[in-house]
Amino acid sequence: MEVILIKDVDNLGYANEIVNVRPGYANNFLIPQGYAKSATASAKKVLAENLKQRAHKDAKILADAEALAAKLAEVALILKAKAEEGRIFGSVTSADLAAALSDKGFEIDRKNIVLENIKKLGAYEAVVKLHKDVKATIKFDVIAEE
């Protein structure tokens, strides 16, 4: 069954894409939750017109995302955590990283930060999803609080 995604859905697609899914998934989850609508002929025509009008706006958004990715690549972050013998009490989360970026002047939603499970001191990398085509890599160090 073809549906038009209204919102981004992980492992399925981005907003305004036409995707094929199983009818049960579409009728029982995507459409009732507001993630998608049925891809009828008229809905496809409306989508095509909207995409044509939105093309130049998307180019500006993409350029802004690429500029932000370049700035984020230059940022050096240091996160402090309570630790003993190289092991952290708890873990470093995407919320901690988002707060550190906020202190540097970057407003990044924690949901857009992909981070491995960090339980030791050291140097790490995280991926920030800025746009469907733009991902930035942030390097940061986790050190012990004194």
N, C-alpha and C positions, 0 to 999 in steps of 0.2 A: 504494500500500500504506500503510495506517495503522500508525503506530508511536507508542509512548508514550516520550517522552524521559526518560532517567534522569538525565542531566547536561545542563547548558547547552551548546548547540552554536552557534557563531557562524554567523550568516546563516541559521539554521534555526529555532531556538526555544529556550525555556527548559525547565528540568527540570519534569516532570509535565504537559507539554503533549502533546496528541495532534496529530500533524502527518502530512500526506500526503507521501510520498517515493516515488521510483521503487524497484521491488522489488530491483534490483541494488544500489543504494546502501544499502538497509536490510539485505539479506542478506549483503553482502560487506564492509560497513564498520561501520555503526551498531551492529548487534546483536553481531557478534564483538568489537568494541572496548569493549563495555559502555556505549555511549552511549544505547541504546534497547532496548526490548523490543516484541514484537509486540502489537498492540492487539486482543486477543480480547475477547469479551463479558465474560468473568469478570475479565479484567485491567482493563477499563473500570469495572466495578462496584467493584473494590478501590480503584482510583484515586479514584473519586468519594467513597467513604467516607473515605479518607485526607485528601483535600482538605477535606472538611467538618470533620474533626477538627482540621486544621491551620490553619483560617481565622483564629482569634483569635491564634495565635502569629505568623502572617504580618503581622497588623495592628501588633503591637508591633515587629517587625523593620522594617516600613516606617516607622513613627514614628521609630525610632532612626536609620534611614538619612537621613530628612529633617532630623533635628536635626544629624547629622554634616555634611550638605550645607550647612546654614546656617553652621556653624562654619567649614567649609572656605572658604566664600565670603569670610569676613572675614580670612583668613590672607594675609599679604603675605610672599612668599618672594623671596630674592635668592640666585641661584646664581652661583658664581664659576667661571670657566673661563679657561684659558690662551688668550690671544688676541693678535693682532697686526693693527693697522689695521682693527679692527672684525670680523675674521674669527676664528672659534674653531678651535683645533687639535683636530680630531675633531668631536664633536657632543654636544649635551645629550640624554640619553636618559631614558626613563621610570624607570630605576633611579636615576639622579641625583635626579630629582624625588621618588621614593619615599624616598630617604635624607634629603632635606631635610625632607620632611613628618615623617619619623620623629624628626628632631631637634626638631621643634615639638610632638611628642607624639601624632601621628596615625599609626596603623599601617595603611597602605594598601599592598596588593600591587601591585607594578609592572605586573602583567598587566592590572590594572583601570584603568590610566592610558593615555588615548589622547592622543598627542602628535605634532605635526607634526615634520618634520625641521628641527632647529635648528642652524644653522651660523654665525649672526651674533649679535652682541651686540644687546640690545634688550629690549622688553617683549613677553611672549607669554602665551597662554592654553592650558590643558590641560583636558581633560574627564576626570573620574573617575567610573567606573561603580560606584555604591554598591549598587544594587538594580536589578532589571529595570525599575522605574518611576522611579528616582531617579538623576539624573546631576548632579554638581556641577562648576562651572567654577572653576578655580584660576588666578589671575593671578600671574605671576612675572616677575622681571627677570633677565636674564643680563648680568653685568658682568665686566670683565677682572680677573684676579688681578694682584696687584702683586708 
